[in-house]
Amino acid sequence: MNSAPAAVAWDVDGTLVDSEPLHLQALQAVCAAHAVDLSEFGPAPFVGIGIHEVWRLLAPRFGSALGTADAQRERAFRHGVAEHYRAGAHLLRPMRGAEEVLTTLAGRGVPMGAVSNSERAIVEANLRAIGAFELMRFVITLDDVVQAKPHPEPYQRAAAALALPPSQVVAVEDSASGLQSARAAGLRVLLLAGPGDLAGWQRGADLALGSLHDMLPWWQAQTGSPSTPLRSSQEQP
């Protein structure tokens, strides 16, 4: 992949928006209402996993509490989680560096889109909460694909929406499923890694980012674009 990057496809949850705590609270609220225990899944379950798969794992624990037909039960579960989530969306905050990077790339005319394993209502709530919705040329969500991440379909759709070869699109991700999806679709991948988090699967990324601030020097080196970022007036140093 030798061509210079020309566009960015953003993961949203945990990459642009610090949303994982709210996702967990919404899931816990629905599960607690039906006495469903999540403790065996650890303190941060289902990161990067679509709601279809979460429901598949939890469905037997709900019994007939949400109805009798499988489709009805899943709809009720997803609706409950989404309603709890949207009720708390005003508390969402951008990940560190997100405002600076988004403002800088938008100011340089870089095409950007969002690619998420969450439902459209949640993705749009996330992007609007940090003022990023209008910066996206497209939003690809769980509702738009047949196969969610880690399947390559979401990022294949992103490259098609941008009308660019996949090698000219950079995916920014924070999960193993997202990395696998973008790689399989032929994109470059920048991975937002936690402090000291250098698990083996992360070595498949083009670059591990300590924060989104680290993306701008990499972008400059790859594209020869100006180094001075356009800092948002709302972002604190």
N, C-alpha and C positions, 0 to 999 in steps of 0.2 A: 504494500500500500504506500506508494510514493507520492501521490497527488496531495496537494495542500487541502486541509479541511475547509469546507465552505459553509457548513450549517451545523446546528446543534439540535439533537433530540434529547430532551430532558426527561428523566424519571422525575417524579414529583414527591411522593411520600419519602421522607428521610433524606432527600437530595436537595430539593428546593424549599420544602416546608417541613418544619419540625412537627410532624403530624403523628408519629408513632404513639406517643402517650395518649392522644385523643382516640386513635383507633383502638387501643387497648381498653380504654375506659368504656367506649361504646360497646365493645364486644363483651366486656365483663358485666356491664349493666344488663344486657339481654340474657346472658347466661345465668346471672344471679337471680333474675326474675323467674327462672325456670329450674333453679337449684342444680344447674350444670356446673360441675367442677372442672376448672382449667389447670389446676396446680401441676399436673404431670407434664404439661407442655412448657414449663419453665417461666421465668419472669418476663420474657419478651417473646411470646409465641407468635408464629405465623408472619414474621417480617418478610415482605417480598412475595407473599403467597396470596393469590387471588381469592375473593370471597367464595367462589364456587368450590375451591379445594378446601377452604376452611369449613364450609358447610358439610362437605363430604366426610370430613374427619369427625365433626361434632354431631351430625344428624342422629346417630343411634342414641345419643345421650338425651335428646329431647323427647324421645318416644312420640306420643301422639299429641303433645302439648300444643303444637302449632298447627294441628290439623291432621288429616289422614292421608291425603294425596301428596306424593313426593314434591311435585311442583308447587303446590300450595304452601307446604311447610317451608320450602326454601325461600319463596317470596316473602313469607311472614318474617323469617329470620333476617333476611337482607334488609327488609323495610325497617325493622326495629333497630338494627345496627346503624343504618343510614340516618334515621331520625335522631338518634342519640348523638351521632357525630355532627350533624348539621346544627344541632342546638348549641354545640360548643365551639363552632367554627370561629366565632369572634375572638377566641383565645389563641388561635394559631399564630405562629411567628415564623419568619423566614429563617432558613439555616444561615449560619454565619458566612458572610461573603456573598449571599445570593443576590441581594439588591445591587451590589456593586457590579457583579459579573453580568447580570441581566441588563442593567443600564448601559454598561460599556458596550456589550455586544450589539444591543439594539441601536445604540448611537452610531455604530459602524455599519449598520445595515445588514448584519448577519441574520439569515433566516433561522427561526427557531420554532420548535414544536414540542408538545408534551406527549409522553408515552407512558401510560400507567396501567397497573393491574387492578386499580380501583374502579368503581362504577363512575359513570359520567357525573352524576350529581355531586359526588364527593370530590372528584378531581376539580370540577369547576369551583366548588366552594374553597378548595385549597388555593387555587390560583388567584381567585378574587380576593382572598384574605390577605395576600401579600402584594396585591396590585400587579400581578404578572399575566392575568388572563388576556389582556389586550396585546401583549407582546408576542403571543403565540399564533403562528399561522394556521395551526391545526392542533387538535387535541384528540389523541387516540386512547380509548379507554377499554375496560373489560367489555363494555356493551358493543364495541365495534369490531371485535375479533371472534373468530371461531376457536382459536387456540391462544391462550394467554402466555405470558412469560412463564417458564423459560423457553417456550417455543419461539422460533424466529419471526413468526407472523407479525407481531406488533411493530418490530423495527423494520421489517420488510415494507410494511404499510407506510412507515415514516419516510423511508427513502423515496418511495413512490410519490408520496404527497409533496415532497420537496423537488421532485423531478431531477434527482441527482444520483450518480452511482453511489452505492453504499459506502465505498471507501472514502468518499468525500464528506460523509456525515459522521459527526462525533456524538456518541451516546455518553451521557453523564449519569452514572448509576451508583447505588449504594448496597446492592444485594447480589448474592450468587445467582439467583434466577434471572435478574436483569442483565448481568454480565454475560451469562450463557446465551440469552436471547439475542443480545446485540452482536455478540461475536459470531453466532451462527448465521446472522443476517448479513455479515460482512462489514459491520461498522467498526471504527476505532472506538475504544472504550476508556473513559476516565472514571476511576472508581473512587468515590468518597469513602475513605477508610477511617475507622475510629483510631484514637491514639494507641499506638503499639499493636494495632490489629493488622497483622500481615499473614493471614491464613493462606494456605496453599492455593485455594481457588482464586485469590486475588492476583496471583502472578500472571494470570491471563489478561490482565488489563495493560493498556499502553502506559498508564501512569496512575499511581495511587496518590490521591489528594488528601493532605492533612485537613484542608478546608477548601471551600470554593475559591478563596483568594488565590490559591496556587494555580488555578486554571489559566489566569490571564498571562503570566509569563510563558506558559507552554503554548498558548494560542499565538502569542507574538512570535515565538521562535519558529512555529510551523508556518505562519502566514506572512511574516514580515510586517505585521500591522503595528501601529504606534503603541508605545509602552505605557503611556500615561492614561490611567483609567478615568472614566467620567463618574466620579463618586456621587451616589445619591445624596441629596441634602438631608434625607431622613435617616441615613445609616450612620451609626456611631463607629468611631475608629476601633 
